[in-house]
C-alpha cells in the first residue's frame, strides 16, 4: 500500500466524498510529475544547447509548480470547495498536456525529456480520472 493511501486512511474524516484509490493515485502522480519536471528542467539546463531548450525548461518549471500545488491541495481533505479542486485539476491536466507535448519534441534526443513526457501523460490521465470521479 502506498504511503499516500495510508495517510488518507489514517485521516479522521470518515467520508472523503471520493474513492481513496483514485485520489491517492492522483496525489502520487502529481508529486512524481513535479519532481520529474524539475529534474528535466535541470537536465535541459545542463545540455550543451540549453539555449534551444528554453521553451522546454519554462514548460517543465510551470508544470512542476502546478503539479506540486495540485498535489498539496488534493492532500488537504478538510477543504469543502470542490470547485477549487476541479479548477486545480483542470489546470494541472492542461500543464501536463502542454509539458508532455513539448518534451515529446525532444524525446528522441534527450532521455530526460522522454521520461518527463511519460510522467506528464500519467499525471494528465490521473487528473482526468479524478475529475470524472468528482463529476
C-alpha positions as CSV (number, residue, x, y, z in Angstrom):
1,X,0.0,0.0,0.0
2,X,1.3,3.4,-0.8
3,X,2.2,5.9,1.8
4,X,-0.3,8.4,0.3
5,X,-3.1,5.9,0.6
6,X,-2.1,5.0,4.2
7,X,-2.3,8.7,5.1
8,X,-5.7,9.0,3.5
9,X,-6.9,6.0,5.5
10,X,-5.5,7.4,8.7
11,X,-7.3,10.7,8.4
12,X,-10.1,11.2,11.0
13,X,-12.6,12.5,8.4
14,X,-14.6,9.4,7.6
15,X,-16.3,10.3,4.3
16,X,-13.9,11.8,1.9
17,X,-16.6,12.0,-0.8
18,X,-14.4,10.3,-3.3
19,X,-12.8,6.9,-3.9
20,X,-9.5,6.8,-2.0
21,X,-7.6,4.8,-4.7
22,X,-8.4,7.4,-7.3
23,X,-7.5,10.3,-5.0
24,X,-4.2,8.6,-3.8
25,X,-3.2,7.8,-7.4
26,X,-3.7,11.4,-8.5
27,X,-1.8,12.8,-5.5
28,X,1.1,10.4,-6.2
29,X,1.1,11.2,-9.9
30,X,1.1,15.0,-9.2
31,X,4.1,14.7,-6.8
32,X,6.0,12.4,-9.2
33,X,5.4,14.7,-12.1
34,X,6.5,17.7,-10.2
35,X,9.8,16.0,-9.3
36,X,10.3,14.7,-12.8
37,X,9.6,18.1,-14.4
38,X,12.1,19.8,-12.0
39,X,14.7,17.2,-12.9
40,X,14.1,17.5,-16.6
41,X,14.4,21.3,-16.5
42,X,17.7,20.9,-14.6
43,X,18.9,18.4,-17.2
44,X,17.9,20.7,-20.0
45,X,20.0,23.5,-18.4
46,X,23.0,21.1,-18.4
47,X,22.7,20.3,-22.1
48,X,25.3,21.9,-24.5
49,X,22.5,23.5,-26.4
50,X,20.4,24.7,-23.4
51,X,19.5,27.8,-25.3
52,X,17.5,25.8,-27.8
53,X,15.6,24.2,-24.9
54,X,14.3,27.5,-23.3
55,X,10.6,26.6,-24.0
56,X,11.1,23.1,-22.6
57,X,12.7,24.4,-19.5
58,X,10.0,27.0,-18.9
59,X,7.2,24.5,-19.6
60,X,8.9,22.0,-17.2
61,X,9.1,24.6,-14.5
62,X,5.5,25.7,-14.9
63,X,4.3,22.1,-14.8
64,X,6.4,21.2,-11.8
65,X,4.9,24.1,-9.8
66,X,1.3,23.4,-10.8
67,X,1.6,19.7,-10.1
68,X,3.2,20.3,-6.7
69,X,0.4,22.8,-5.7
70,X,-2.3,20.5,-7.0
71,X,-0.9,17.5,-5.0
72,X,-0.8,19.7,-1.9
73,X,-4.4,20.9,-2.4
74,X,-5.6,17.3,-3.0
75,X,-3.9,16.2,0.2
76,X,-5.9,18.6,2.3
77,X,-9.1,16.6,2.9
78,X,-10.8,19.2,5.2
79,X,-11.5,21.6,2.3
80,X,-15.0,21.5,1.0
81,X,-14.6,23.7,-2.1
82,X,-14.9,21.2,-4.9
83,X,-14.9,24.0,-7.5
84,X,-11.4,24.9,-6.5
85,X,-10.3,21.3,-6.6
86,X,-11.8,20.9,-10.1
87,X,-10.1,24.1,-11.3
88,X,-6.8,22.9,-9.9
89,X,-7.2,19.5,-11.6
90,X,-8.1,21.2,-14.9
91,X,-5.0,23.5,-14.7
92,X,-2.8,20.5,-13.8
93,X,-4.2,18.4,-16.6
94,X,-3.5,21.3,-19.1
95,X,0.0,22.0,-17.8
96,X,0.8,18.3,-18.0
97,X,-0.5,18.1,-21.6
98,X,1.5,21.1,-22.7
99,X,4.7,19.8,-21.0
100,X,4.3,16.3,-22.4
101,X,3.9,17.8,-25.9
102,X,7.0,20.0,-25.5
103,X,9.1,17.2,-24.1
104,X,7.9,14.7,-26.8
105,X,9.5,17.0,-29.4
106,X,12.9,16.4,-27.7
107,X,12.4,12.8,-26.6
108,X,14.5,11.2,-29.3
109,X,17.5,13.3,-28.5
110,X,17.1,13.6,-24.7
111,X,16.2,10.7,-22.5
112,X,15.2,13.0,-19.7
113,X,12.6,14.6,-21.9
114,X,11.2,11.2,-22.9
115,X,10.9,10.3,-19.2
116,X,9.3,13.6,-18.4
117,X,6.8,13.3,-21.2
118,X,5.8,9.9,-19.8
119,X,5.3,11.3,-16.2
120,X,3.3,14.2,-17.6
121,X,1.0,11.8,-19.5
122,X,0.5,9.7,-16.4
123,X,-0.4,12.8,-14.3
124,X,-2.7,14.1,-17.1
125,X,-4.6,10.8,-17.0
126,X,-4.8,10.7,-13.2
127,X,-6.2,14.2,-13.2
128,X,-8.8,13.2,-15.8
129,X,-9.8,10.1,-13.8
130,X,-10.2,12.2,-10.6
131,X,-12.2,14.9,-12.4
132,X,-14.5,12.2,-13.7
133,X,-14.9,10.8,-10.2
134,X,-15.8,14.3,-8.9
135,X,-18.5,14.8,-11.6
